[in-house]
Amino acid sequence: MLMYLEISCFVVCLSGWALVCSTMPTEYWNFSTGDGAVLTSSSYYSNLWKDCVSDSTGVSDCKEFVSMLALELYIHVCRALVIISIILGFSGSTLALIGMKCTKIGGSDAVNARVTFSAGVNYLISGLCAMTAFCWYGNKIRTEFVNPDFQDTKYEFGAAIFVGWGGSSLLIIGGFAYCYLANKEDLFSRSKRQLKRISFTKTQTNPVTVTSLSLRENLEGRRTRTNGTSSKMPLDSFV
């Protein structure tokens, strides 16, 4: 049963990690539709790396951010958090494959439990980093949208934000589940080791008791034989 739960958690975490990775090349982190002439309208959208614009005719043009130092702080932080999330998710997947019971790579149950716990921690931190990035970016969009004094173009949530929220949630849920299962497996392996120690001590003490009982029986048998021979001796031998 524990093996199937680990496989389910691995699928959940891997799906969340894939969703977070898919948001990096996605261009629709935010979007804004600006109405122009009667027959034409332009749409503006961007992500962490570039700004894009498209019109109703289907022509689109994207321009990468020219200067890294000219960007706002939240762009740099979101980039770093998403990249860290992807790296931790990859390391968590590697550790999960090593520590799972079905792969039989980690070794003993105690080692597998520790490796699985490490994978759960990596997944958990990965989900928290990604959730922080997407929430920060989304909060920036919401703050500018509801601010009446903001005169620049106002954007709305893009598809990447919702995909990132879903992937981050899967990573956090799967990481918690991995940590719980690893703790349970560790307790089970400890109880098995204690039972083995108790049975080993019993097997070590039983031969001693058997040997002592056999020695007692031999001594009692010798005493009875000596008493019997002394009672059967003839009376002339005492003369």
N, C-alpha and C positions, 0 to 999 in steps of 0.2 A: 504494500500500500504506500509506503514511504517513497519508493522508487517512482511510482506513477505521479505522486504529488510533486516530486522534484522535476519530472519531465514537464508537467503542466506549468510550474513556475518558470522553467527555462523558456518555454514557448512564449509565455506572457512577457517576460523580460526582453527576449529577443525581438518580439513584435514592437514593444515600446522603443527599444533602441533603434530599430529600423525606421520607425516614424520620426524620431528625433533627427536621424541622419538625413531623411528626405526633406526636412525643412531647410537645410543649408543651401541647396541649389534652387529652391523654390523662390520665385520672384515676388509672389503676392504675400508679403508680410503685412503690408498695408496698401490701401488703394483709395482713390478719390476720383469722382466723376465730375468733370467740369463741363457744363453746357455752353456751347459756343453758338455758331450760327444755327439756322433752322434745320438744316440737313446734316450737319456735322456736330460731333461731340468728341471730346478728348478725355482719355482716362489716364490717370497718373498712378503708378504703383512702384514700390521699391522693396528692397530687402536690406540685409546687413552689408551688402557689397556694392550695390548700384541702384540708380534711379532709372525708371523707364516711363515712356509715354506712348500711347497708341490712340489712333483715331477710329472713327466708325468705318473707314475703308479697310481696316485690318492692317495698316502699316504701323509698325512699332519700332521704337528706337530706344536703346538702353545706353547709359553712360555710367561707367564705373566712377567711384569716388576718387577725385583727383589727388587730394592730400589726406593722408592719414591723420596728421596732427590737427587738421581743421575740423575733424569730426567731433561730434558731441561725445560726452563721457559715456552715456548709456550705450552707444553703439559699440565702443571698445569693450565694455563690460559684458554685453550680450554675446559678442563674438567669443571672448575668452571663456565664458561659462558654457556655451554650446560646444566648443571644441573640447573642453575638459570633460563634459558629459559624454561625448562620443568616445574619447579615449578610455574613460573609466568603464563605459559600457562594454567596450571591446575586451578589456582585461577581465571584467566580470564574466563575460561569456567564456573566455578561455579557462578561468578557474572553475566555472560551473561544469564544463565538460570534463575537467580532471577529477572533480570531487563527486560527480554523480555516481550512484550505485550501478547504473546500467553500463557505464563505460568500463568500470573495473581497472582504472588507471591509478587512482590515488593510493591504494594500498589497504591498510587496516581501516576499520570503521572510525576510529578516533581521528586519523589523519584526514579521512574523507569529510568528517564533520567540520574540522577546522578549515579545510579548503572551501567547503560549501558556505561556511559562515563568512569567509573573506569575499566570496563571490557576491553574497547578499549585501555586504557592506558597500562593495563597489557599485552594485546596481542602485542601492539606496542613495548614495552620494551623487551618482550620475543623474538620477531622477530629480533630486533636490536642486542640483546646479541648473539643469534644463528648465525646471519649473520657475526658478528665480529669474532666468533670462527672459522667458516668454511673458511672465507676469510683469516684469519691469518694462519691457517693450510695449505690452498692451496698456499698462497704466500710463505710459507716456502718450500714447494715442488718445486715450480717454481724457486725460487732463487737457490736452490741446483742443480736443473737440468740444468740450463743455465750457472752455474758457471764453467768455464773450470778448475779452480784450485781445485775443489771438487773431491777428489779421492775415496770417499766411494761410496757405492751403491746408484745409483740415482733412485728415485721413480717417478711415475706418479700419476695423479689424480685417486682416486678410486671412486666406485659408491656412497659411502656415502657422498662424497663432493657434488656431483651433487644433490642428494636427499636432503641434508641439505640446499643447496642454494634455491631449489624449495620450501621447507617447510618454510624457513625464509621469502621468498618473499610473500608467502600466509599470513603469520602472520602479516607482515608489512602492506600489502594492507588491510586485514580485520580489523586491529586495526585502521587505518586511517578512514575507512568507518564507523566503530562503533562510533568513536569520532564525526564524522560529523553528523551521524544520531541522536546521543544523543544531540548534540547542537541544531539541528533542532527541536527535540521533546521538549526540554526545552523552546525554544522560543514559540512554539505552546502552551504549557501548561501555560506560563506566559500570553500570549494574552487571553487565556480562563479565567484565573483568573481575569484579568483586566475587561473583559466584564461582568463577574459575579458581580464584585464590582460596576460597573456602573449601572447595572440593579437593584442591591440591593439598591443603593442610590436613584434611581428613585422611587422604590416602597416605600421607607421610606419618601420621600418628597411629594408624591402624596396625601396621606391621609391628610396631613396638609393643603394643598391647598383646598381639597374638604371640609374639616371642616370649613375653613375660609369662603369659599363661602356660605356654608349653614348658618353660623352665620349671614353673611351680608343679606342674603335673609330673615331670621327670623326678623332681626332688621327693615328692610325696610317694611316687612309685618305688624309689630306692629305699625310703624309710620303711615302707611296708614290707619290702623283700628282706631287709635286714632284720626286722622284727620277726618275720616268719622263720628265717633260718636259725635265729637264736633260740626260738621256742622249740624247734625240732631237734636240737642237739641232745645226745644221750647223757644220762646221769653219770656214767662211768668217766666221762671226760672231766668231771669236776673232782674226781678222787685223786 
